[in-house]
Amino acid sequence: MSEAEQRPAFIGVDWGTSSFRAWLFDDKGGVLGLVQGPFGIRQITERSFEKTLRMAIGSWLVEHEDIAIIMCGMIGSAQGWYEAGYLSGQIGVDELSSGMVKVPDTQLNVMIVPGIRGVSVAGLNDVVRGEETLLAGWLQQQTDCEAVFCLPGTHSKWIVAREGQVNQLTTFMTGELFELMRTRSILAPLIDSQAVADSKSDIFCKGLTLAKSAAGLLHQMFAIRAGALTGQFAKSDILTLLSGVLVGAECLAAKSLVQNRSVTLMSSGDLKQTYQNAFEHFGFVFNVADSEQATQKGLFSIFNQIQ
């Protein structure tokens, strides 16, 4: 690669509640450098976002003083550095790019990608912030067919897109409920603090099967406790059962929006494996895309559009 091809074009930042990732991109979308750390917006005191950013990528800023910095994620929320509101309607890369918000009161050239406000499969209002950037690279393809995306996490997002625009978005609080049940519920005293859910085990499949029972999620979660107290379930299996029940409930609820379409699962690591196993259990047709690569692709798509 020649020196011209390696010339930095912009910095992309995915700044969430608990994590921070920044990439130095060239003008063809290649990654020239990576900085990451556990300094999400929740860890930052006194709203010292610019100070944190300069600490993280200071060496890049010294070498490239006026370089564009495109940020996405919770950094654009009301709790973040500067609020980038929600766009509504049919939203694609064009709308995300034109809706970028420039951060004032800084000498840095910082812009934040807005979130999206839409309607869920239930006809209720819903929002995404950060996930829109993971989709941006795919939205540029503008296929006539409806595409379904699953982006699991603390708040799992299921998004339907058509002709390069987001048409529907539905959020499930699966990860947050899992953490609350694990740490603060009536199940918590029965769970070893060092326990890890094992989505590759038969116990996880039992949890997925339990999610199909007619009594519903509220009963299913108590049934895990009752089963442990009466010897039906081992205490060491509680966390894995809970994971299976919650992910299973999400998948069953999402079936009405999936219908017979293929799902693109955007994830990585253990969470990707968890949802792959659940999708196979419920017979979903799906393919997998790495979430970090999707974020990089999306940031580059938005950068290209604003040039």
C-alpha positions in Angstrom: 0.0 0.0 0.0 1.4 3.4 -1.0 1.8 6.3 1.4 -1.0 8.1 -0.3 -3.4 5.2 0.3 -2.5 5.1 4.0 -3.2 8.8 4.6 -5.7 9.2 7.5 -9.0 10.5 6.3 -11.1 10.6 9.5 -11.5 9.1 13.0 -14.5 7.0 13.8 -15.6 6.6 17.4 -18.2 4.1 18.9 -18.7 5.5 22.4 -21.3 3.6 24.4 -22.5 3.4 28.0 -19.6 1.2 29.2 -17.1 1.1 26.4 -15.1 3.2 23.9 -13.6 2.3 20.6 -11.9 4.6 18.1 -10.5 3.8 14.7 -8.2 5.8 12.4 -9.4 5.3 8.9 -7.8 5.9 5.5 -9.9 7.2 2.6 -10.7 3.7 1.4 -12.1 2.6 4.7 -9.0 0.7 5.8 -8.2 0.8 9.5 -4.8 2.4 10.3 -5.1 2.3 14.1 -7.4 1.2 17.0 -7.8 2.6 20.5 -10.3 1.0 22.9 -11.0 1.0 26.7 -13.6 0.7 29.4 -14.3 4.4 29.6 -17.9 4.6 28.5 -20.0 7.5 29.3 -21.1 5.9 32.6 -17.6 6.0 33.9 -16.9 9.6 33.0 -17.3 12.1 35.8 -18.0 15.8 35.5 -18.9 15.4 31.8 -15.2 15.5 30.9 -15.8 14.0 27.5 -13.4 16.1 25.5 -10.6 15.5 28.1 -11.3 11.7 27.8 -11.3 11.8 24.0 -8.0 13.7 23.9 -6.5 11.3 26.4 -7.5 8.3 24.3 -6.6 9.5 20.8 -4.2 12.4 21.6 -1.4 11.0 19.5 -3.6 11.0 16.4 -4.8 14.5 17.1 -1.3 15.8 17.4 -0.4 14.4 14.0 -3.8 15.3 12.3 -5.0 18.4 14.1 -8.1 19.2 12.0 -9.2 15.7 11.1 -12.9 14.9 11.2 -14.1 12.9 14.1 -17.4 11.0 13.6 -19.0 9.6 16.7 -21.9 7.3 17.3 -23.6 5.6 20.3 -24.7 6.9 23.7 -22.2 9.8 23.5 -25.0 11.5 21.5 -27.6 10.9 24.2 -28.9 13.4 26.8 -26.3 11.9 29.2 -23.5 12.1 26.7 -21.3 14.9 25.4 -23.8 16.7 23.2 -27.3 15.5 22.4 -27.9 14.4 18.8 -31.7 13.9 18.6 -33.7 11.2 16.9 -34.6 11.3 13.2 -38.0 9.9 12.3 -39.6 8.6 9.1 -37.8 6.5 6.5 -34.1 6.8 7.4 -31.1 5.7 5.4 -27.5 6.8 5.0 -28.5 10.1 3.3 -30.7 11.1 6.3 -28.1 10.0 8.9 -25.4 12.0 7.2 -27.4 15.1 6.7 -28.7 14.8 10.3 -25.2 14.8 11.8 -24.8 17.2 14.8 -21.6 19.2 15.2 -20.4 19.4 18.8 -20.0 23.1 19.8 -17.5 24.7 22.2 -14.5 22.7 21.1 -11.7 23.2 18.7 -12.0 19.6 17.6 -13.9 18.8 14.4 -16.4 16.5 16.1 -19.8 15.3 14.7 -22.3 12.9 16.2 -24.6 10.5 14.3 -28.2 11.0 15.3 -30.4 8.1 16.6 -33.6 6.9 14.9 -37.2 7.1 16.2 -39.6 4.7 14.7 -42.5 2.2 15.3 -42.2 -1.3 16.5 -43.8 -4.5 15.3 -46.5 -3.8 18.0 -47.2 -0.4 16.6 -45.5 1.4 19.5 -42.9 4.0 19.5 -39.3 2.8 19.6 -35.8 4.2 19.3 -32.2 3.2 18.5 -29.0 5.0 19.1 -25.7 3.5 17.9 -27.2 0.6 16.1 -28.1 2.8 13.1 -24.4 3.1 12.4 -23.9 -0.7 12.3 -26.6 -0.8 9.6 -25.4 2.1 7.5 -23.1 0.0 5.4 -25.9 -2.4 4.6 -28.4 0.3 4.0 -26.3 1.6 1.1 -26.9 -1.6 -0.8 -30.6 -0.5 -1.2 -32.1 -3.9 -2.0 -35.8 -4.1 -2.8 -36.2 -7.1 -0.5 -37.0 -6.5 3.1 -34.0 -7.3 5.3 -34.2 -8.2 9.0 -31.4 -7.5 11.4 -30.9 -8.7 15.0 -28.4 -6.7 17.1 -28.3 -8.3 20.5 -27.1 -6.6 23.7 -28.4 -5.0 26.8 -31.3 -3.8 24.7 -31.6 -6.1 21.7 -32.7 -4.4 18.5 -34.6 -6.1 15.7 -34.7 -3.8 12.7 -36.5 -4.3 9.3 -35.1 -2.3 6.3 -36.2 -2.0 2.7 -34.7 -0.1 -0.2 -31.8 1.3 2.0 -34.0 2.7 4.7 -35.1 1.6 8.2 -38.8 0.7 8.2 -39.4 -0.8 11.6 -37.5 -1.2 14.8 -38.3 -3.3 17.9 -36.4 -3.4 21.1 -36.3 -6.2 23.7 -34.7 -5.5 27.1 -33.3 -9.0 27.3 -29.7 -8.2 28.5 -30.9 -5.7 31.1 -33.5 -8.0 32.5 -30.9 -10.9 32.6 -28.5 -8.7 34.6 -31.3 -7.5 37.0 -32.5 -11.0 37.6 -29.0 -12.3 38.1 -28.0 -9.7 40.6 -31.1 -8.3 42.3 -34.0 -10.7 42.1 -35.2 -13.6 44.2 -33.0 -15.8 42.1 -29.8 -13.9 42.9 -29.1 -15.7 46.3 -29.2 -19.0 44.5 -26.6 -18.0 41.8 -22.9 -18.3 42.3 -21.4 -14.8 41.7 -18.7 -16.4 39.5 -21.2 -18.4 37.4 -21.3 -17.9 33.6 -24.2 -18.9 31.3 -23.2 -21.7 28.9 -25.2 -21.4 25.7 -23.5 -24.5 24.3 -25.0 -26.8 27.0 -28.2 -28.9 27.0 -29.3 -26.7 30.0 -29.5 -23.7 27.7 -31.7 -25.7 25.3 -33.9 -26.6 28.3 -34.3 -22.8 28.9 -35.2 -22.2 25.3 -37.8 -25.0 25.5 -39.2 -23.6 28.8 -39.7 -20.3 27.0 -42.3 -22.0 24.8 -44.5 -23.0 27.8 -48.0 -21.5 27.8 -47.9 -19.7 31.1 -45.5 -17.0 29.9 -42.3 -15.4 30.9 -43.3 -14.2 34.4 -44.2 -17.7 35.4 -41.2 -19.2 33.6 -38.7 -17.2 35.7 -40.3 -18.2 39.0 -40.4 -21.8 37.8 -36.6 -21.7 37.6 -36.5 -20.8 41.3 -39.1 -23.4 42.2 -37.3 -26.0 40.2 -34.0 -25.3 42.0 -35.7 -25.4 45.5 -37.4 -28.7 44.8 -34.5 -30.5 43.1 -35.8 -30.3 39.5 -32.9 -28.1 38.5 -29.4 -27.9 39.9 -28.4 -24.5 41.4 -25.4 -24.4 39.1 -27.8 -24.4 36.1 -29.9 -21.5 37.2 -28.0 -18.8 35.3 -27.9 -20.8 32.0 -31.6 -21.6 32.3 -32.4 -17.9 32.9 -30.4 -17.0 29.8 -32.2 -19.6 27.7 -35.7 -18.4 28.9 -35.0 -14.7 28.3 -33.3 -15.2 24.9 -36.0 -17.7 24.0 -38.8 -15.2 24.9 -37.1 -12.6 22.7 -36.9 -15.0 19.7 -40.5 -16.1 20.1 -41.7 -12.5 20.2 -39.6 -11.6 17.2 -41.0 -14.4 15.1 -43.9 -12.2 14.0 -41.5 -9.7 12.4 -39.2 -12.3 11.0 -41.9 -14.3 9.3 -40.1 -16.5 6.7 -37.3 -14.0 6.0 -33.6 -14.5 6.7 -32.1 -12.7 9.7 -28.7 -11.0 9.7 -27.3 -11.5 13.2 -24.8 -8.6 14.0 -22.8 -9.6 17.0 -19.5 -11.0 18.2 -18.0 -13.2 21.0 -20.1 -15.2 23.4 -23.3 -13.2 22.7 -23.1 -14.2 19.0 -22.8 -17.8 19.9 -25.8 -17.5 22.3 -28.0 -16.1 19.6 -26.8 -18.5 16.9 -27.7 -21.4 19.2 -31.1 -19.9 19.9 -31.8 -19.2 16.2 -30.9 -22.8 15.3 -33.2 -24.1 18.1 -36.2 -22.1 16.8 -35.4 -22.8 13.1 -34.6 -19.3 12.0 -32.8 -18.9 8.7 -29.9 -16.6 9.4 -26.4 -15.3 8.5 -23.8 -13.7 10.8 -22.0 -10.4 10.5 -19.3 -9.2 12.9 -20.6 -6.2 14.8 -17.2 -4.4 15.0 -16.7 -4.7 11.2 -20.2 -3.5 10.7 -19.6 -0.4 12.8 -16.4 0.3 10.8 -18.3 -0.1 7.6 -21.1 2.1 8.8 -18.9 4.9 10.0 -17.0 4.9 6.6 -20.3 4.9 4.7 -21.5 8.0 6.6 -18.1 9.7 6.2 -18.3 9.1 2.4 -21.8 10.6 2.3 -20.9 13.8 4.0 -17.9 14.5 1.8 
